[in-house]
Amino acid sequence: MENKKTERIDLVRKYFIKTPEPPNYSWDKMRMIGGGALLLYAAIARDTIGLIAGVVGFLLLIFGFSAYSNKKAAYNKAYREAEPKASDEQMDQWLNEGHKTVEEQARERLDIDVDDTRAIPLVFDGPNANTWISPGKDNILRFRHHNIIIFFLTDYNIATFQCVLDLGSGEILEDKTKEFPYKDITNLETETTNDTFYYINDKKSNVVGVQIFNLYTSGGNKMSANYFFNKGASDIGYKFPPSSAENTIKAIRKRLKEYKDKFSGSVT
């Protein structure tokens, strides 16, 4: 079991390391071929010119072989660092399993029974700060550490469970719960950032179009959740993962309106 966990951690880690392209050995091979040809000429000529050709050929052969060997060794090392990696299907399967684990933990911490039909879980899933991100073969961006918030819309409040899920180990690294009475919620807000940085294919990259949802209460409390927003996908050439965040925001707005209409509150 521990071996499988270690293997999964390694597969996920390598998913975010770009597989290197094979190096170009053409010039190195030409030097080795040229060096070999000069050595052959030297062996046949057996004169001063042949001696000079032999020395040059020997140096070309050594330099060519050395360059080829160094490139080959560096490539093999880089390849082992990046392969084998998890497939897109494995990453998605582990994320689905992670969502189930997070929901179970959320229900336990918030004491919400799985049969409570009033509290259907609504999910925000976005990249955690400074996490590693990489596009799969399907060009969809995936990330190693997920910042997940689960919302339960109960009769009188919004119960939330927020955590960081490590897709490598499948474990919840940190978590917290908060409950917001509907009567205390003063505002819902969405905003788009233009200067959010993540590590995409090992390199720090600027991701445009990350959407942030903010919830404010009369007591000065605030909850923020970020998720990728599709309109920014073309700016970086990748597809953002599917998100249920828009539907979650609509559901929260609808429940707040229902509460306001029922109890004549002042929710905005």
KEDRENBA-938852 format. One record per residue (C-alpha): residue number from 1; x negated, y, z. Coordinates in Angstrom, 3 decimals. Example, Ala and Ser with C-alpha at 12.3 -4.5 7.8 and 13.67 -1.06 7.14 Angstrom:
// residues 2
1/-12.300/-4.500/7.800
2/-13.670/-1.060/7.140
// end
This chain:
// residues 268
1/0.000/0.000/0.000
2/-2.829/2.362/0.910
3/-4.619/1.470/-2.329
4/-1.518/2.379/-4.350
5/-1.265/5.709/-2.539
6/-4.938/6.449/-3.217
7/-4.475/5.480/-6.876
8/-1.437/7.766/-7.196
9/-3.296/10.696/-5.626
10/-6.111/10.195/-8.139
11/-3.720/9.888/-11.105
12/-1.907/13.086/-10.135
13/-5.154/14.964/-9.497
14/-6.432/14.050/-12.948
15/-3.131/15.095/-14.551
16/-4.174/18.695/-13.930
17/-7.658/18.281/-15.410
18/-7.846/18.759/-19.155
19/-9.284/15.774/-21.004
20/-12.463/16.925/-22.782
21/-12.845/16.792/-26.548
22/-15.643/14.499/-27.792
23/-18.811/16.521/-28.480
24/-20.196/17.074/-31.962
25/-23.272/14.884/-32.389
26/-23.871/15.758/-36.067
27/-26.918/17.981/-35.554
28/-28.450/15.574/-33.046
29/-27.979/12.635/-35.419
30/-29.505/14.654/-38.270
31/-32.576/15.368/-36.161
32/-32.925/11.691/-35.271
33/-32.496/10.622/-38.904
34/-34.919/13.301/-40.071
35/-37.422/12.326/-37.408
36/-37.152/8.692/-38.362
37/-37.651/9.526/-42.033
38/-40.792/11.562/-41.263
39/-42.173/8.752/-39.124
40/-41.573/6.330/-41.978
41/-43.330/8.693/-44.382
42/-46.271/8.996/-41.962
43/-46.589/5.219/-41.772
44/-46.687/4.987/-45.578
45/-48.856/8.044/-46.331
46/-51.597/7.443/-43.752
47/-53.257/10.834/-44.444
48/-53.437/14.290/-42.824
49/-50.051/15.349/-44.144
50/-48.645/12.065/-42.996
51/-50.117/12.617/-39.536
52/-48.496/16.046/-39.308
53/-45.231/14.596/-40.578
54/-45.483/11.861/-37.969
55/-45.937/14.335/-35.113
56/-43.026/16.463/-36.330
57/-40.902/13.384/-36.870
58/-41.674/12.049/-33.408
59/-40.698/15.390/-31.817
60/-37.508/15.592/-33.860
61/-36.615/12.061/-32.865
62/-37.254/12.741/-29.161
63/-35.379/16.050/-29.145
64/-32.477/14.626/-31.126
65/-32.136/11.544/-28.923
66/-32.469/13.619/-25.734
67/-29.768/16.086/-26.835
68/-27.484/13.220/-27.901
69/-27.981/11.387/-24.597
70/-27.357/14.515/-22.504
71/-24.167/15.381/-24.398
72/-22.961/11.796/-24.171
73/-23.625/11.605/-20.418
74/-21.921/14.963/-19.762
75/-18.912/13.945/-21.857
76/-18.582/10.567/-20.128
77/-18.729/12.248/-16.718
78/-16.103/14.850/-17.678
79/-13.914/12.145/-19.215
80/-14.028/10.046/-16.031
81/-12.989/13.141/-14.065
82/-9.903/13.558/-16.265
83/-8.902/10.006/-17.133
84/-6.914/7.946/-16.534
85/-4.213/10.415/-15.566
86/-0.540/10.024/-14.686
87/1.939/10.016/-17.563
88/4.698/12.605/-17.873
89/7.209/9.869/-17.010
90/5.337/8.952/-13.827
91/5.148/12.593/-12.753
92/8.895/13.033/-13.267
93/9.686/9.790/-11.437
94/7.558/10.782/-8.444
95/9.177/14.217/-8.382
96/12.653/12.637/-8.342
97/11.560/10.408/-5.467
98/10.142/13.481/-3.730
99/13.449/15.324/-4.066
100/15.232/12.408/-2.384
101/12.695/12.421/0.443
102/13.096/16.181/0.897
103/16.903/15.926/0.951
104/16.802/13.140/3.561
105/14.457/15.194/5.723
106/16.615/18.296/5.262
107/19.793/16.501/6.351
108/18.025/15.055/9.375
109/16.532/18.365/10.473
110/19.777/20.301/9.898
111/21.972/17.501/11.269
112/24.091/17.325/8.117
113/25.643/13.945/7.408
114/25.276/12.496/3.931
115/29.068/11.954/3.808
116/29.793/15.612/4.510
117/31.309/16.631/1.160
118/31.391/20.286/2.269
119/27.618/20.430/2.194
120/26.454/19.465/-1.272
121/22.706/20.100/-1.565
122/21.653/22.855/-3.969
123/17.977/22.930/-4.912
124/15.371/25.528/-5.767
125/12.143/23.946/-6.990
126/9.218/26.121/-8.022
127/5.408/26.080/-7.969
128/3.810/26.759/-4.620
129/1.313/29.612/-4.411
130/-2.052/28.910/-6.088
131/-1.013/25.420/-7.093
132/-2.453/23.550/-10.061
133/-0.259/23.512/-13.174
134/-0.641/21.631/-16.443
135/1.501/21.022/-19.554
136/2.303/17.415/-20.382
137/2.376/15.801/-23.795
138/5.933/17.140/-24.073
139/4.514/20.664/-23.490
140/6.521/21.028/-20.252
141/4.626/22.593/-17.360
142/4.343/20.469/-14.224
143/2.739/21.385/-10.910
144/1.062/19.550/-8.079
145/2.502/21.390/-5.056
146/6.211/22.194/-5.147
147/7.858/24.910/-3.089
148/11.315/23.427/-2.550
149/14.314/24.994/-0.832
150/17.517/23.048/-0.265
151/20.688/25.042/0.425
152/23.725/23.548/2.151
153/26.805/25.768/1.899
154/28.810/24.870/4.998
155/32.067/26.482/6.139
156/30.465/29.366/7.994
157/26.813/29.566/7.030
158/24.060/28.723/4.593
159/21.747/26.110/6.080
160/18.342/25.912/4.410
161/15.356/23.592/4.483
162/12.161/24.878/2.863
163/9.050/22.780/2.353
164/5.914/22.198/0.301
165/5.867/18.809/-1.428
166/2.534/17.338/-2.501
167/3.263/15.332/-5.644
168/-0.005/13.436/-5.237
169/0.647/11.887/-1.842
170/4.426/12.262/-2.035
171/4.321/13.852/1.414
172/5.878/17.019/2.805
173/2.968/19.229/3.848
174/4.911/21.908/5.732
175/8.549/22.738/6.333
176/10.969/25.037/8.132
177/14.711/25.436/8.568
178/16.851/28.560/8.655
179/20.583/29.153/8.925
180/22.287/32.297/7.685
181/25.885/33.025/8.790
182/27.898/34.303/5.839
183/29.001/37.326/7.893
184/25.356/38.421/8.324
185/24.320/38.167/4.666
186/24.064/41.650/3.209
187/22.571/41.173/-0.236
188/21.411/38.707/-2.867
189/18.713/39.786/-5.302
190/16.775/38.392/-8.249
191/13.587/39.821/-9.706
192/11.002/38.861/-12.315
193/7.286/39.189/-11.669
194/4.759/40.051/-14.368
195/1.470/39.251/-12.648
196/1.753/35.823/-11.048
197/-1.356/33.643/-11.276
198/-1.661/29.859/-11.306
199/-4.325/27.378/-12.319
200/-3.352/25.969/-15.708
201/-5.684/23.328/-17.122
202/-8.388/24.183/-14.566
203/-8.346/27.894/-15.438
204/-6.756/30.775/-13.568
205/-3.938/32.024/-15.805
206/-1.389/34.815/-15.737
207/2.165/33.466/-15.931
208/4.771/35.993/-17.033
209/8.433/35.536/-16.204
210/8.508/33.901/-12.770
211/11.920/34.587/-11.300
212/12.352/35.207/-7.568
213/15.585/34.946/-5.580
214/15.888/36.951/-2.352
215/18.525/36.687/0.361
216/18.831/39.461/2.978
217/20.708/39.587/6.287
218/21.819/42.393/8.571
219/19.168/41.372/11.122
220/16.371/42.173/8.700
221/15.719/38.551/7.802
222/14.758/37.610/4.280
223/14.396/34.367/2.396
224/12.623/34.160/-0.964
225/12.538/31.345/-3.481
226/10.641/31.363/-6.763
227/11.210/29.314/-9.877
228/10.205/29.450/-13.534
229/12.557/31.358/-15.790
230/12.859/30.208/-19.403
231/12.647/33.622/-21.059
232/8.921/33.796/-20.280
233/8.046/30.451/-21.858
234/7.115/31.844/-25.252
235/4.640/34.259/-23.661
236/2.301/31.440/-22.613
237/3.186/28.887/-25.273
238/4.616/26.236/-22.928
239/8.039/25.052/-21.804
240/9.146/25.643/-18.251
241/10.652/22.670/-16.391
242/14.458/22.454/-16.166
243/15.845/24.405/-13.227
244/19.164/24.343/-11.379
245/18.363/27.658/-9.702
246/20.798/29.731/-11.767
247/23.665/27.403/-10.832
248/22.544/27.525/-7.197
249/22.661/31.332/-7.186
250/26.128/31.290/-8.771
251/27.342/28.796/-6.167
252/26.019/30.950/-3.303
253/27.659/34.087/-4.745
254/30.929/32.223/-5.185
255/30.903/30.903/-1.602
256/30.128/34.373/-0.237
257/33.034/35.836/-2.195
258/35.354/33.114/-0.925
259/34.276/33.836/2.637
260/34.767/37.568/2.121
261/38.255/37.071/0.645
262/39.212/34.713/3.483
263/37.914/36.697/6.414
264/37.954/40.208/4.917
265/34.202/40.556/5.584
266/31.838/43.003/3.943
267/29.526/40.733/2.033
268/27.843/42.248/-1.047
// end
